[in-house]
Amino acid sequence: MFDSIDDWLIIGIVVAILFYGSSKIPQLAHSLGRSIGEFKRGRLEVERELKAEQTRDAATATATAAADPR
């Protein structure tokens, strides 16, 4: 009966309208969009910090190896 994701999406929309009312749906969607955007920005910031730390560690290891020739 409900084989595709489209069927479940329609059911979800109907349930959301029943619970929140048609006037609250745009506010809910706006809040969800802001939350997703904030999550993506946070993830990118963490990735940048990790990349910078890896670069620093590699530079330190290179400098240490260059200073101590064996």
N, CA, C and O atoms as a printed pandas DataFrame, in Angstrom:
     atom_number atom_name residue_name chain_id  residue_number  x_coord  y_coord  z_coord
0              1         N          MET        A               1    0.817   -1.191    0.000
1              2        CA          MET        A               1    0.000    0.000    0.000
2              3         C          MET        A               1    0.864    1.259    0.000
3              4         O          MET        A               1    0.655    2.156   -0.817
4              5         N          PHE        A               2    1.829    1.328    0.911
5              6        CA          PHE        A               2    2.713    2.494    0.977
6              7         C          PHE        A               2    4.118    2.044    0.603
7              8         O          PHE        A               2    4.981    1.889    1.467
8              9         N          ASP        A               3    4.339    1.836   -0.687
9             10        CA          ASP        A               3    5.604    1.285   -1.150
10            11         C          ASP        A               3    6.661    2.345   -1.436
11            12         O          ASP        A               3    7.855    2.078   -1.299
12            13         N          SER        A               4    6.244    3.524   -1.825
13            14        CA          SER        A               4    7.236    4.530   -2.201
14            15         C          SER        A               4    7.359    5.611   -1.129
15            16         O          SER        A               4    6.494    5.766   -0.267
16            17         N          ILE        A               5    8.433    6.329   -1.213
17            18        CA          ILE        A               5    8.693    7.417   -0.265
18            19         C          ILE        A               5    7.686    8.548   -0.469
19            20         O          ILE        A               5    7.381    9.283    0.470
20            21         N          ASP        A               6    7.173    8.687   -1.677
21            22        CA          ASP        A               6    6.188    9.735   -1.953
22            23         C          ASP        A               6    4.921    9.534   -1.129
23            24         O          ASP        A               6    4.333   10.492   -0.629
24            25         N          ASP        A               7    4.511    8.280   -0.996
25            26        CA          ASP        A               7    3.320    7.988   -0.190
26            27         C          ASP        A               7    3.539    8.405    1.259
27            28         O          ASP        A               7    2.662    9.012    1.875
28            29         N          TRP        A               8    4.698    8.083    1.796
29            30        CA          TRP        A               8    4.995    8.427    3.196
30            31         C          TRP        A               8    5.130    9.932    3.371
31            32         O          TRP        A               8    4.759   10.474    4.412
32            33         N          LEU        A               9    5.657   10.606    2.358
33            34        CA          LEU        A               9    5.785   12.058    2.410
34            35         C          LEU        A               9    4.411   12.726    2.463
35            36         O          LEU        A               9    4.201   13.671    3.222
36            37         N          ILE        A              10    3.497   12.235    1.665
37            38        CA          ILE        A              10    2.140   12.789    1.668
38            39         C          ILE        A              10    1.480   12.556    3.024
39            40         O          ILE        A              10    0.826   13.450    3.562
40            41         N          ILE        A              11    1.650   11.366    3.570
41            42        CA          ILE        A              11    1.084   11.071    4.889
42            43         C          ILE        A              11    1.693   11.992    5.945
43            44         O          ILE        A              11    0.980   12.502    6.810
44            45         N          GLY        A              12    2.997   12.206    5.878
45            46        CA          GLY        A              12    3.662   13.094    6.829
46            47         C          GLY        A              12    3.148   14.512    6.740
47            48         O          GLY        A              12    2.959   15.164    7.767
48            49         N          ILE        A              13    2.918   15.001    5.541
49            50        CA          ILE        A              13    2.401   16.361    5.358
50            51         C          ILE        A              13    0.995   16.477    5.930
51            52         O          ILE        A              13    0.671   17.460    6.596
52            53         N          VAL        A              14    0.166   15.480    5.673
53            54        CA          VAL        A              14   -1.201   15.501    6.201
54            55         C          VAL        A              14   -1.190   15.484    7.729
55            56         O          VAL        A              14   -1.937   16.227    8.365
56            57         N          VAL        A              15   -0.345   14.640    8.314
57            58        CA          VAL        A              15   -0.248   14.570    9.775
58            59         C          VAL        A              15    0.260   15.895   10.340
59            60         O          VAL        A              15   -0.243   16.367   11.360
60            61         N          ALA        A              16    1.244   16.492    9.688
61            62        CA          ALA        A              16    1.766   17.782   10.152
62            63         C          ALA        A              16    0.685   18.856   10.116
63            64         O          ALA        A              16    0.588   19.666   11.038
64            65         N          ILE        A              17   -0.122   18.870    9.071
65            66        CA          ILE        A              17   -1.205   19.852    8.990
66            67         C          ILE        A              17   -2.225   19.612   10.095
67            68         O          ILE        A              17   -2.740   20.562   10.685
68            69         N          LEU        A              18   -2.516   18.353   10.376
69            70        CA          LEU        A              18   -3.477   18.051   11.435
70            71         C          LEU        A              18   -2.964   18.483   12.804
71            72         O          LEU        A              18   -3.721   19.025   13.609
72            73         N          PHE        A              19   -1.669   18.242   13.074
73            74        CA          PHE        A              19   -1.119   18.568   14.391
74            75         C          PHE        A              19   -0.822   20.061   14.564
75            76         O          PHE        A              19   -1.119   20.636   15.611
76            77         N          TYR        A              20   -0.242   20.680   13.548
77            78        CA          TYR        A              20    0.239   22.052   13.689
78            79         C          TYR        A              20   -0.677   23.092   13.071
79            80         O          TYR        A              20   -0.580   24.273   13.403
80            81         N          GLY        A              21   -1.548   22.684   12.193
81            82        CA          GLY        A              21   -2.395   23.643   11.509
82            83         C          GLY        A              21   -1.672   24.249   10.317
83            84         O          GLY        A              21   -0.442   24.294   10.293
84            85         N          SER        A              22   -2.406   24.704    9.356
85            86        CA          SER        A              22   -1.791   25.195    8.121
86            87         C          SER        A              22   -1.005   26.487    8.326
87            88         O          SER        A              22   -0.121   26.792    7.526
88            89         N          SER        A              23   -1.298   27.245    9.360
89            90        CA          SER        A              23   -0.567   28.503    9.570
90            91         C          SER        A              23    0.813   28.272   10.179
91            92         O          SER        A              23    1.696   29.116   10.021
92            93         N          LYS        A              24    1.020   27.164   10.862
93            94        CA          LYS        A              24    2.298   26.893   11.518
94            95         C          LYS        A              24    3.295   26.177   10.613
95            96         O          LYS        A              24    4.489   26.172   10.910
96            97         N          ILE        A              25    2.844   25.580    9.528
97            98        CA          ILE        A              25    3.719   24.812    8.650
98            99         C          ILE        A              25    4.848   25.678    8.070
99           100         O          ILE        A              25    5.998   25.240    8.108
100          101         N          PRO        A              26    4.587   26.876    7.537
101          102        CA          PRO        A              26    5.701   27.690    7.018
102          103         C          PRO        A              26    6.729   28.051    8.098
103          104         O          PRO        A              26    7.930   28.074    7.830
104          105         N          GLN        A              27    6.256   28.332    9.309
105          106        CA          GLN        A              27    7.185   28.635   10.404
106          107         C          GLN        A              27    8.034   27.419   10.738
107          108         O          GLN        A              27    9.233   27.546   10.989
108          109         N          LEU        A              28    7.421   26.244   10.743
109          110        CA          LEU        A              28    8.133   25.001   11.025
110          111         C          LEU        A              28    9.189   24.741    9.950
111          112         O          LEU        A              28   10.319   24.369   10.267
112          113         N          ALA        A              29    8.827   24.934    8.689
113          114        CA          ALA        A              29    9.766   24.733    7.587
114          115         C          ALA        A              29   10.915   25.729    7.666
115          116         O          ALA        A              29   12.062   25.371    7.398
116          117         N          HIS        A              30   10.626   26.960    8.027
117          118        CA          HIS        A              30   11.665   27.989    8.156
118          119         C          HIS        A              30   12.647   27.624    9.273
119          120         O          HIS        A              30   13.861   27.740    9.106
120          121         N          SER        A              31   12.119   27.191   10.388
121          122        CA          SER        A              31   12.974   26.790   11.509
122          123         C          SER        A              31   13.831   25.580   11.147
123          124         O          SER        A              31   15.005   25.511   11.512
124          125         N          LEU        A              32   13.243   24.638   10.433
125          126        CA          LEU        A              32   13.992   23.459   10.008
126          127         C          LEU        A              32   15.112   23.853    9.054
127          128         O          LEU        A              32   16.224   23.336    9.157
128          129         N          GLY        A              33   14.830   24.764    8.128
129          130        CA          GLY        A              33   15.853   25.231    7.193
130          131         C          GLY        A              33   16.993   25.936    7.903
131          132         O          GLY        A              33   18.158   25.727    7.565
132          133         N          ARG        A              34   16.672   26.768    8.883
133          134        CA          ARG        A              34   17.719   27.449    9.656
134          135         C          ARG        A              34   18.571   26.453   10.430
135          136         O          ARG        A              34   19.791   26.596   10.505
136          137         N          SER        A              35   17.927   25.444   11.005
137          138        CA          SER        A              35   18.647   24.430   11.777
138          139         C          SER        A              35   19.614   23.652   10.887
139          140         O          SER        A              35   20.754   23.394   11.274
140          141         N          ILE        A              36   19.156   23.287    9.709
141          142        CA          ILE        A              36   20.016   22.552    8.781
142          143         C          ILE        A              36   21.193   23.421    8.354
143          144         O          ILE        A              36   22.322   22.936    8.279
144          145         N          GLY        A              37   20.945   24.694    8.074
145          146        CA          GLY        A              37   22.022   25.610    7.694
146          147         C          GLY        A              37   23.048   25.766    8.804
147          148         O          GLY        A              37   24.251   25.761    8.543
148          149         N          GLU        A              38   22.586   25.904   10.029
149          150        CA          GLU        A              38   23.495   26.036   11.171
150          151         C          GLU        A              38   24.321   24.765   11.358
151          152         O          GLU        A              38   25.512   24.836   11.665
152          153         N          PHE        A              39   23.700   23.620   11.177
153          154        CA          PHE        A              39   24.421   22.351   11.284
154          155         C          PHE        A              39   25.517   22.261   10.230
155          156         O          PHE        A              39   26.638   21.853   10.534
156          157         N          LYS        A              40   25.206   22.635    9.002
157          158        CA          LYS        A              40   26.203   22.587    7.923
158          159         C          LYS        A              40   27.358   23.545    8.201
159          160         O          LYS        A              40   28.516   23.198    7.972
160          161         N          ARG        A              41   27.055   24.747    8.691
161          162        CA          ARG        A              41   28.121   25.705    9.007
162          163         C          ARG        A              41   29.020   25.162   10.122
163          164         O          ARG        A              41   30.241   25.301   10.059
164          165         N          GLY        A              42   28.425   24.556   11.123
165          166        CA          GLY        A              42   29.202   23.982   12.216
166          167         C          GLY        A              42   30.082   22.845   11.739
167          168         O          GLY        A              42   31.237   22.731   12.150
168          169         N          ARG        A              43   29.539   22.003   10.872
169          170        CA          ARG        A              43   30.314   20.885   10.332
170          171         C          ARG        A              43   31.503   21.392    9.505
171          172         O          ARG        A              43   32.610   20.864    9.621
172          173         N          LEU        A              44   31.275   22.411    8.676
173          174        CA          LEU        A              44   32.364   22.966    7.874
174          175         C          LEU        A              44   33.441   23.593    8.753
175          176         O          LEU        A              44   34.630   23.473    8.459
176          177         N          GLU        A              45   33.031   24.259    9.829
177          178        CA          GLU        A              45   33.993   24.867   10.745
178          179         C          GLU        A              45   34.864   23.803   11.406
179          180         O          GLU        A              45   36.076   23.981   11.530
180          181         N          VAL        A              46   34.257   22.710   11.826
181          182        CA          VAL        A              46   35.027   21.627   12.445
182          183         C          VAL        A              46   35.977   21.010   11.429
183          184         O          VAL        A              46   37.123   20.710   11.765
184          185         N          GLU        A              47   35.527   20.816   10.197
185          186        CA          GLU        A              47   36.392   20.262    9.155
186          187         C          GLU        A              47   37.582   21.184    8.894
187          188         O          GLU        A              47   38.706   20.712    8.725
188          189         N          ARG        A              48   37.340   22.502    8.859
189          190        CA          ARG        A              48   38.439   23.458    8.643
190          191         C          ARG        A              48   39.448   23.405    9.785
191          192         O          ARG        A              48   40.656   23.446    9.552
192          193         N          GLU        A              49   38.955   23.316   11.014
193          194        CA          GLU        A              49   39.849   23.247   12.168
194          195         C          GLU        A              49   40.683   21.976   12.140
195          196         O          GLU        A              49   41.875   22.011   12.445
196          197         N          LEU        A              50   40.073   20.857   11.778
197          198        CA          LEU        A              50   40.808   19.595   11.710
198          199         C          LEU        A              50   41.873   19.647   10.617
199          200         O          LEU        A              50   42.993   19.172   10.806
200          201         N          LYS        A              51   41.514   20.225    9.479
201          202        CA          LYS        A              51   42.461   20.328    8.377
202          203         C          LYS        A              51   43.638   21.229    8.765
203          204         O          LYS        A              51   44.787   20.923    8.445
204          205         N          ALA        A              52   43.353   22.336    9.453
205          206        CA          ALA        A              52   44.414   23.245    9.887
206          207         C          ALA        A              52   45.331   22.556   10.897
207          208         O          ALA        A              52   46.548   22.740   10.864
208          209         N          GLU        A              53   44.745   21.766   11.790
209          210        CA          GLU        A              53   45.543   21.056   12.781
210          211         C          GLU        A              53   46.423   20.004   12.121
211          212         O          GLU        A              53   47.575   19.830   12.518
212          213         N          GLN        A              54   45.905   19.306   11.130
213          214        CA          GLN        A              54   46.701   18.317   10.407
214          215         C          GLN        A              54   47.845   18.991    9.664
215          216         O          GLN        A              54   48.956   18.462    9.617
216          217         N          THR        A              55   47.581   20.147    9.088
217          218        CA          THR        A              55   48.629   20.884    8.378
218          219         C          THR        A              55   49.715   21.326    9.349
219          220         O          THR        A              55   50.903   21.220    9.047
220          221         N          ARG        A              56   49.307   21.823   10.522
221          222        CA          ARG        A              56   50.272   22.224   11.545
222          223         C          ARG        A              56   51.119   21.050   12.008
223          224         O          ARG        A              56   52.333   21.181   12.160
224          225         N          ASP        A              57   50.486   19.903   12.233
225          226        CA          ASP        A              57   51.212   18.719   12.678
226          227         C          ASP        A              57   52.206   18.247   11.617
227          228         O          ASP        A              57   53.327   17.853   11.939
228          229         N          ALA        A              58   51.789   18.291   10.352
229          230        CA          ALA        A              58   52.681   17.881    9.272
230          231         C          ALA        A              58   53.864   18.841    9.168
231          232         O          ALA        A              58   54.993   18.403    8.948
232          233         N          ALA        A              59   53.622   20.130    9.321
233          234        CA          ALA        A              59   54.698   21.112    9.249
234          235         C          ALA        A              59   55.667   20.932   10.412
235          236         O          ALA        A              59   56.879   21.055   10.236
236          237         N          THR        A              60   55.141   20.643   11.595
237          238        CA          THR        A              60   55.994   20.417   12.762
238          239         C          THR        A              60   56.847   19.170   12.573
239          240         O          THR        A              60   58.033   19.168   12.904
240          241         N          ALA        A              61   56.244   18.108   12.041
241          242        CA          ALA        A              61   56.986   16.869   11.811
242          243         C          ALA        A              61   58.077   17.077   10.766
243          244         O          ALA        A              61   59.175   16.540   10.909
244          245         N          THR        A              62   57.793   17.843    9.725
245          246        CA          THR        A              62   58.778   18.131    8.690
246          247         C          THR        A              62   59.920   18.956    9.251
247          248         O          THR        A              62   61.084   18.688    8.955
248          249         N          ALA        A              63   59.600   19.954   10.056
249          250        CA          ALA        A              63   60.625   20.813   10.649
250          251         C          ALA        A              63   61.490   20.021   11.615
251          252         O          ALA        A              63   62.702   20.235   11.668
252          253         N          THR        A              64   60.908   19.126   12.369
253          254        CA          THR        A              64   61.661   18.312   13.310
254          255         C          THR        A              64   62.573   17.351   12.566
255          256         O          THR        A              64   63.716   17.137   12.970
256          257         N          ALA        A              65   62.078   16.778   11.491
257          258        CA          ALA        A              65   62.892   15.843   10.707
258          259         C          ALA        A              65   64.046   16.584   10.024
259          260         O          ALA        A              65   65.142   16.035    9.912
260          261         N          ALA        A              66   63.821   17.797    9.576
261          262        CA          ALA        A              66   64.856   18.567    8.908
262          263         C          ALA        A              66   65.930   19.029    9.903
263          264         O          ALA        A              66   67.099   19.145    9.535
264          265         N          ALA        A              67   65.556   19.284   11.121
265          266        CA          ALA        A              67   66.489   19.767   12.121
266          267         C          ALA        A              67   67.349   18.651   12.711
267          268         O          ALA        A              67   68.416   18.925   13.260
268          269         N          ASP        A              68   66.914   17.422   12.610
269          270        CA          ASP        A              68   67.613   16.287   13.217
270          271         C          ASP        A              68   68.002   15.277   12.143
271          272         O          ASP        A              68   67.403   14.204   12.067
272          273         N          PRO        A              69   69.001   15.600   11.306
273          274        CA          PRO        A              69   69.414   14.647   10.266
274          275         C          PRO        A              69   70.201   13.498   10.871
275          276         O          PRO        A              69   71.112   13.720   11.669
276          277         N          ARG        A              70   69.863   12.300   10.506
277          278        CA          ARG        A              70   70.572   11.117   11.019
278          279         C          ARG        A              70   71.140   10.321    9.918
279          280         O          ARG        A              70   71.770    9.291   10.162
